[in-house]
Amino acid sequence: MKGVRKLACASAGFAAAIFAAHYLLPLNLLYPLAAVLALLSLSGLLAKGRARQRIIITVLAISAGLAAYSLHYNNTLKLCEPLAGKKETVSFCLTDYPQLRSYGNTACAMLCEPSLPETKLIIYDYSGELYDLPPGTLLRGELTFKSASKRNGYSTDHFIADGVYLCAVLSGKAELMPNGSTESLRYIPQRLGHALRQKIADVFPESEAPFMIALLTGDKTEYYLDEELSAYMSIAGLAHIVAVSGMHVSFLVAFIQLIFGKRRGVSLISVILIWLFVLMSGSSPSAERAGFMMTVYLLAPIFRRENDRATTLSFALAVLLAINPFACASVSLQLSFAAISGIFLFTELLYSWLDERLPGSGRVKLYILSAFSNSIAVSVFSIPVIAAHFGYVSLFSALTNVLCLWMISLLFIGGYIV
């Protein structure tokens, strides 16, 4: 446990520094602050016992977090921002299927021009040139670059949180290049996600398919095109259920444990199914983050180690932020950790309280009480996160989440079974 607590100190310090660097501190002060904190960590030598190590570890982790954020910014966004407003004829490779919007298509791609940074970008295609092209397609065309950190004149974290550092508008016709890799194994998740979305559209009625596609895969293209559906979901305070997060993965794990129990082998099966879900949903950044977070939580029983929940959450968060510090601004990441934190802190307490006061027994009662307890626990921290990002909370949200989240878990599992 002593080692686990040290890991929690290091992970929490690193993650806290990333959030502070993104939301509070000026960029030009990050390196100086990191250097000062590294020196100040020596003051921990004045402390005694366990406190000495924890102070040194935590302060050094904060220093490392500030330096990591600044380094990442300098190697990504800082290199790409000067391209905003420029028009270039470049080569680019699609990394996913283009998505149909009301104004045209958007496509996620990788810039493949030797003289420019190799980076992910979102391409706006108003003429339909890229429609239905598979990932791995190599194209050359004229792009007008736009900042990924601004949208309609306002700052946005939407793109950079997912590792996208440029946007661009495609002008005219894009030339198909012969060196594409559409059959590459690296695009299997995207092909699986595309096939799953098509199958959902075939299986479910036209009025329900947009919701089920969003719930099962996180692709909200059709969901937003159905303006009535998306509006009603927002009014009811349930819009967050279609953003793939730790809540969805917890639904999956809870269902598996309900059927097979909480044995060591079940944890291993859960990890396998979690990553099958991530692959089938198209391996979006939000799905990968949720899958990684729950995998870290399940590793303790697999390796027969004590599961310290604070360490699990903080370590998973620190690793994700080390990969992309800008992910701290991701709504799905914050919802994932808010949901899982609520489940860790309150689900067992609520379940025990309800179990003592309600009659009955068996697996049906177990599932109903677990789902109801999870629904309340998930909402405790999720609702403040939603309020912070969207500027409002539906007056119905507390009630609708309690009434509906248990059913959403059934829809999520049942949808995949179908």
DAURRA-V168399 format. One record per run of one state. SS is the DSSP state (2 for helix, 1 for strand, 0 for the rest). FROM is the first residue (numbers start at 0). TO is the last residue. If there is no record, write none. Layout:
[[SS/FROM/TO] [SS/FROM/TO]]
This chain:
[[0/0/0] [2/1/22] [0/23/25] [2/26/45] [0/46/48] [2/49/74] [0/75/75] [2/76/80] [0/81/85] [1/86/93] [0/94/97] [1/98/100] [0/101/102] [1/103/110] [0/111/118] [1/119/124] [0/125/136] [1/137/146] [0/147/148] [1/149/150] [0/151/152] [1/153/154] [0/155/158] [2/159/161] [0/162/164] [1/165/175] [0/176/183] [2/184/202] [0/203/204] [2/205/216] [0/217/219] [2/220/224] [0/225/225] [2/226/234] [0/235/237] [2/238/241] [0/242/244] [2/245/259] [0/260/262] [2/263/279] [0/280/283] [2/284/301] [0/302/307] [2/308/322] [0/323/323] [2/324/328] [0/329/329] [2/330/356] [0/357/361] [2/362/389] [0/390/395] [2/396/416] [0/417/417]]
